[in-house]
Amino acid sequence: MKRMNRRQFLRESLALGGAVALPGIIPARALGRDGAVAPSEKIVVGGLGLGPRGQYDLSVMLPEKDVQFVAVCDAVRSRREQVKTIVDAHYGNQDCRMYSDMFELLGRPDIDAVLIATGDRWHALASLLAAKAGKDVYSEKPCGMTIGEIQSLADGIHRYARVFQAGTQRRSVSNFQYVVHLAQSGKLGRLHTLHASVYVPSKSYAWLPAEPEPPKDQCDWDLWLGPAPWRPYNSRYVSGGWRGHHDFEAGGNFLDWGAHTVDLCQWANQADHTTPIEYEATPTSIVARYANGVELICDFLPTAFGNRDPQYHTSTGTCPVRFEGDEGWVETGDNMQLVFSENLAKTLGRQYAGTGLSSAGHGRNFFDCVRSRALPVCNQNIMRRSHIACFAAQLSWQLGRKLTLDPVKEEFIDDEEANRMRRRATREPWSFNI
């Protein structure tokens, strides 16, 4: 039989002259009146790996009236329980289901979309598995561990015709939107230099001391590792100490900020369809150049912007970007302040009240696109180019030499070693052949 949703059932029953018995009184809320969203119209969401960042994302998604969060899966029991407590308290019930097996959650036909906020090692593969299961995906960044994973992810989203949003939410924040508008509209003159703050890249291949593995129901260590290489259990990994370890972190921490700041520079340069072609590390930055001549400078924190020009400001907060043109420059960051070159301050000066960032608008854009099937503001195509640019920059630092990238083939020119490093082996049975 053809499956019908609730609206089809009601409509076809009424068309038959009420041949199917219906309740005499239907609550207005069930019909979507008085500002409520009918249950049949809600976007049903599940979550994979919701630690501190994922729980923040959840906190700004739960208030959306047309969204219903119903399930969470995590390899760590305490985190499953934390999320269930948050969700049940919000809805005033005990309905949030907990899973330790992601395939059980992804197999639920009622779930439309998933929020993925695991560690870096799981982002790409979990997103692909969700897409194959017919779910739309909101994934935290970095969205993959290597150039190869990013390519597989973007290709898979297209293959399964899903809606994908990368968690690079600054594209949905007003002060960043405004400075990008200034760059694209010519208010700065001809754009020539972009600055993106990044952490100083690092690599660690050390293992933390082995500890006894906890019971599987408390922490499924094998599942927690997923596609990452095996190593002994240590509780510090599970509590966030995986950061800084090569096997668990994408791009030697370059993408922690670069996934945001390089992405914003790509946007300002109207380069979402491409990447820089040359990358070269210096002691204080990585310099990349686009085919149109614009220079992208990835300045290392904590001296970002202060290591090249004493006029650079550090008052704009974390994740700062700066765009320079022939007629002046503008800088902004997470504290919402805008700083202009002296000649532009009077004509373009604009301040944004408040501090901090919210992912609410970014999530709202995702849910709107789940309904319309349009491309979100940080869709798989945009994510692909900005992430590949970050990985290429990081590899130039790691190898200690200039790299040239073909932005169409997404291959390094005349550098076999760099091309091998576009991928990593994954641990069985976790494969990207999906």
C-alpha positions in Angstrom: 0.0 0.0 0.0 1.0 3.6 -0.6 2.1 5.2 2.7 0.1 8.3 3.6 0.9 11.1 6.1 -1.6 12.5 8.4 -2.7 15.3 6.2 -3.3 12.9 3.2 -5.3 10.6 5.5 -7.6 13.3 6.7 -8.1 14.8 3.2 -8.9 11.5 1.6 -11.1 10.4 4.4 -13.2 13.6 4.1 -13.3 13.1 0.3 -15.0 9.7 1.0 -17.7 11.5 2.9 -16.4 10.7 6.3 -16.2 6.9 5.7 -13.5 6.8 8.3 -14.5 7.7 11.8 -12.8 10.9 13.0 -12.8 12.5 16.5 -15.6 15.0 17.0 -13.2 17.7 18.3 -9.7 18.3 16.8 -7.5 20.6 18.9 -6.6 23.8 17.1 -2.9 23.1 17.8 -3.2 19.9 15.8 -4.5 21.9 12.9 -1.8 24.6 13.1 -4.0 27.4 14.3 -3.2 30.1 16.8 0.4 30.3 15.7 1.1 26.7 16.4 2.7 24.4 13.9 0.7 21.2 13.2 2.7 18.0 14.0 2.5 16.9 10.4 4.3 20.1 9.3 7.2 19.9 11.8 10.8 19.1 10.8 11.8 16.1 12.9 15.4 16.2 14.0 17.9 13.8 15.6 21.4 14.4 16.9 24.7 12.6 16.6 27.5 13.3 19.1 26.2 16.3 20.9 28.9 17.5 23.3 29.3 21.1 24.5 29.2 22.6 20.9 26.4 20.4 19.8 24.4 21.2 22.9 24.8 24.9 22.1 23.5 24.3 18.6 20.6 22.3 20.0 19.8 25.2 22.4 19.2 27.6 19.5 17.3 25.0 17.4 14.8 23.9 20.1 12.9 27.2 20.2 12.1 26.9 16.5 8.3 26.3 16.4 8.5 24.1 13.3 11.2 21.8 14.6 10.8 18.8 16.8 13.9 17.1 18.3 13.2 13.5 19.0 16.4 11.5 19.4 20.1 11.5 20.3 22.9 9.1 19.6 26.3 9.2 21.3 29.1 6.8 22.2 29.1 8.2 25.7 26.2 7.5 27.9 26.5 10.6 30.1 26.2 12.8 27.0 23.2 10.9 25.7 21.5 11.5 29.1 22.5 15.2 29.2 20.8 15.8 25.8 17.7 13.9 26.8 17.4 16.0 29.9 17.7 19.2 27.9 15.2 18.1 25.3 12.6 16.6 27.7 12.8 19.7 29.9 12.1 21.9 26.9 9.1 19.9 25.7 7.8 19.0 29.1 7.8 15.2 28.4 10.0 12.2 28.4 9.9 11.5 24.7 13.5 12.0 23.6 14.9 8.6 22.7 18.6 7.7 23.3 20.7 5.5 21.1 24.2 4.1 21.2 24.0 2.8 17.6 23.7 5.6 15.0 22.2 3.2 12.5 19.1 2.8 14.7 18.6 6.6 14.8 19.3 7.0 11.1 16.9 4.1 10.3 13.9 6.0 11.8 11.7 7.0 8.9 10.1 9.9 10.9 13.5 11.8 11.2 14.0 14.4 8.5 17.3 15.9 9.4 20.3 15.3 11.8 22.5 17.7 13.7 26.1 16.3 13.7 28.5 17.7 16.3 30.9 14.8 16.9 34.7 15.3 16.9 36.4 16.1 13.6 37.1 12.4 12.9 33.4 11.5 12.5 32.0 14.6 10.7 32.3 13.6 7.1 31.5 9.9 7.5 28.5 10.5 9.7 27.2 13.1 7.3 27.5 10.7 4.4 25.8 7.9 6.3 23.0 10.3 7.2 22.6 11.4 3.6 22.5 7.9 2.4 19.7 7.2 4.9 17.7 10.1 3.4 18.4 12.7 6.0 19.3 16.3 5.5 22.4 17.3 7.4 23.7 20.2 9.6 27.3 19.4 10.4 29.7 21.2 12.7 33.0 22.2 11.2 35.6 21.1 10.3 33.4 19.0 8.0 36.2 16.4 7.3 39.7 15.4 8.2 41.3 15.7 4.7 40.8 17.1 1.2 39.7 13.6 0.2 37.0 13.4 2.9 35.7 16.8 1.9 35.5 15.7 -1.8 33.7 12.5 -0.8 31.3 14.4 1.4 30.4 17.1 -1.1 30.0 14.5 -3.9 27.8 12.3 -1.7 25.5 15.1 -0.7 24.9 15.7 -4.4 24.5 12.0 -5.1 21.8 11.6 -2.5 20.2 14.9 -3.2 20.2 16.1 0.4 20.3 19.6 2.0 23.6 20.3 3.7 24.7 23.1 6.0 28.2 23.5 7.3 28.3 25.0 10.8 30.4 28.0 9.7 27.7 30.3 11.2 29.5 33.6 10.7 28.0 33.8 7.2 24.7 34.3 9.0 26.0 37.0 11.4 25.3 40.7 10.6 28.7 42.3 11.1 30.4 39.8 8.9 27.7 40.0 6.3 28.1 43.8 6.3 31.9 43.8 5.7 31.6 41.2 3.0 29.0 43.5 1.3 31.5 46.4 1.5 34.2 44.3 -0.2 31.9 43.0 -2.9 30.2 46.3 -3.7 33.4 48.2 -4.4 33.1 50.4 -1.3 36.8 49.5 -0.5 37.9 50.1 -4.0 39.6 47.3 -5.9 40.2 44.4 -3.4 43.8 43.4 -3.1 44.4 41.8 0.3 42.4 39.6 2.7 43.4 38.7 6.2 42.1 35.6 8.1 43.2 34.8 11.6 44.1 31.2 12.3 45.8 29.3 15.2 49.4 28.5 14.8 49.4 25.1 13.1 50.6 22.2 15.2 51.1 18.4 15.0 51.2 15.9 17.7 51.5 12.1 17.1 51.9 11.2 20.8 49.5 8.9 22.7 48.1 9.6 26.1 48.8 6.9 28.7 46.5 3.9 28.5 43.7 3.6 31.0 41.2 0.7 31.6 38.4 0.8 29.1 35.0 1.6 30.8 32.0 -0.6 30.2 30.7 -0.4 26.6 27.4 1.1 27.7 29.2 3.8 29.5 31.6 4.6 26.7 31.8 2.6 23.5 35.5 3.3 22.8 35.6 1.5 19.5 32.6 3.5 18.2 34.1 6.7 19.7 37.3 6.1 17.6 35.3 5.3 14.5 37.4 5.8 11.3 40.4 7.1 13.3 43.3 4.8 13.9 43.1 2.6 17.0 44.9 3.7 20.2 44.4 2.9 23.9 41.5 4.5 25.8 42.2 7.6 27.9 39.4 9.5 29.5 40.9 12.8 28.5 40.3 12.1 24.8 36.6 11.6 25.5 36.3 14.8 27.6 37.7 17.0 24.9 41.4 16.2 25.1 41.4 14.8 21.6 42.2 18.2 20.3 45.8 18.7 19.3 46.2 15.0 18.3 46.9 14.4 14.6 44.7 11.3 14.4 41.6 13.2 15.7 42.0 16.8 14.5 41.6 18.2 11.0 44.5 20.1 9.6 46.6 20.5 12.7 44.0 22.9 14.3 44.3 25.2 11.3 40.6 24.7 10.5 39.4 25.5 14.0 39.4 29.2 13.0 40.3 28.9 9.3 37.0 27.1 8.5 35.4 30.4 9.5 37.9 33.1 8.6 39.2 31.7 5.3 35.5 31.0 4.4 34.7 34.7 4.9 37.6 35.8 2.8 36.5 33.4 0.0 33.1 35.0 0.2 34.4 38.6 0.2 36.5 37.8 -2.9 33.5 36.3 -4.6 35.6 33.1 -4.9 33.1 30.5 -3.6 33.5 28.6 -6.8 37.3 28.3 -6.6 40.4 28.4 -4.3 43.7 30.2 -4.1 46.3 28.7 -6.5 49.5 29.3 -4.5 50.3 28.7 -0.8 53.5 29.5 1.1 54.2 29.5 4.8 56.2 32.2 6.6 57.1 32.3 10.3 54.0 34.4 11.1 51.5 33.4 8.5 50.6 31.4 5.4 50.2 33.5 2.3 47.9 32.3 -0.5 47.2 33.9 -3.9 44.2 33.8 -6.1 44.3 33.7 -9.9 42.8 37.2 -9.9 45.8 38.5 -8.0 44.1 38.9 -4.6 46.4 37.9 -1.7 45.0 35.9 1.2 47.1 36.1 4.4 46.4 33.6 7.1 47.8 35.4 10.2 48.8 33.2 13.1 47.2 33.9 16.5 47.8 35.2 19.1 49.6 37.9 17.1 47.1 37.9 14.2 47.1 41.2 12.3 49.7 42.6 14.7 52.6 40.9 13.1 52.5 42.8 9.8 51.3 46.3 10.4 51.2 48.2 13.7 47.9 49.8 12.6 46.1 46.4 12.8 43.6 46.3 15.7 43.0 43.4 18.1 39.9 44.9 19.6 37.5 43.2 17.2 37.5 40.0 19.2 38.2 36.4 18.2 38.0 35.2 14.6 38.8 38.6 13.1 39.0 39.2 9.3 40.3 42.2 7.5 39.6 43.2 3.9 41.8 45.8 2.1 41.2 47.6 -1.1 42.7 50.5 -3.0 40.4 53.0 -1.2 40.7 51.6 2.4 40.1 48.7 4.7 37.7 47.3 7.2 38.1 44.8 10.0 35.7 43.0 12.2 35.4 40.0 14.6 33.3 38.3 17.1 32.7 41.3 19.4 30.6 42.8 16.5 32.8 46.0 16.3 33.8 47.4 12.9 37.1 49.2 12.5 37.8 51.2 9.3 40.8 52.9 7.8 40.7 56.6 8.7 39.6 57.7 5.2 36.5 55.4 5.3 35.5 55.7 9.0 33.3 58.7 8.6 31.4 57.5 5.5 31.1 53.8 6.3 31.5 53.7 10.1 28.9 51.5 11.6 28.7 49.7 15.0 26.8 46.6 16.0 25.4 46.4 19.5 25.9 43.4 21.7 28.6 40.8 22.0 28.9 37.1 21.3 27.5 35.0 18.5 24.3 33.1 17.9 23.9 30.1 15.5 20.1 30.7 15.5 20.0 32.4 12.1 22.3 29.8 10.6 20.0 27.0 11.8 16.9 28.9 10.6 18.5 29.1 7.1 19.0 25.3 7.2 15.5 24.6 8.2 14.1 26.9 5.6 16.1 25.1 3.0 15.0 21.7 4.3 11.5 22.9 3.3 12.3 24.6 0.0 15.2 22.3 -1.1 17.3 25.4 -1.9 21.0 25.6 -1.2 21.9 26.9 2.3 24.3 29.7 2.8 27.1 27.3 3.7 26.2 24.4 1.4 28.4 21.5 0.4 29.9 23.5 -2.6 30.9 26.5 -0.6 32.2 24.3 2.2 34.2 22.2 -0.3 36.2 25.2 -1.6 36.9 26.9 1.7 37.9 23.7 3.5 40.2 22.7 0.6 41.9 26.1 0.7 42.5 25.6 4.5 43.9 22.1 4.0 46.2 23.3 1.2 47.5 26.2 3.4 48.1 23.8 6.3 50.0 21.3 4.1 52.3 24.1 2.8 53.2 24.8 6.4 53.6 21.1 7.3 55.8 20.4 4.3 57.7 23.7 4.6 57.5 24.6 0.9 55.4 26.5 -1.6 52.5 24.5 -3.1 50.5 25.2 -6.3 47.0 23.9 -6.5 44.9 23.3 -9.5 41.5 24.6 -8.3 39.5 22.6 -10.9 41.2 19.2 -10.5 41.8 19.9 -6.7 45.3 18.5 -7.1 48.7 19.9 -6.3 50.9 20.5 -9.4 54.2 18.7 -9.6 54.1 17.6 -5.9 53.5 13.8 -5.5 54.0 13.9 -1.7 51.4 16.7 -1.2 48.9 14.8 -3.4 49.3 11.7 -1.3 48.6 13.7 1.8 45.2 14.7 0.5 43.9 11.5 2.0 44.3 9.3 5.1 43.6 5.7 5.5 40.5 4.9 7.6 40.1 2.1 10.1 37.9 -0.9 9.2 35.0 -1.2 8.9 34.5 2.5 8.4 34.9 3.3 4.7 34.0 6.2 2.5 32.9 3.9 -0.3 29.2 4.8 0.4 
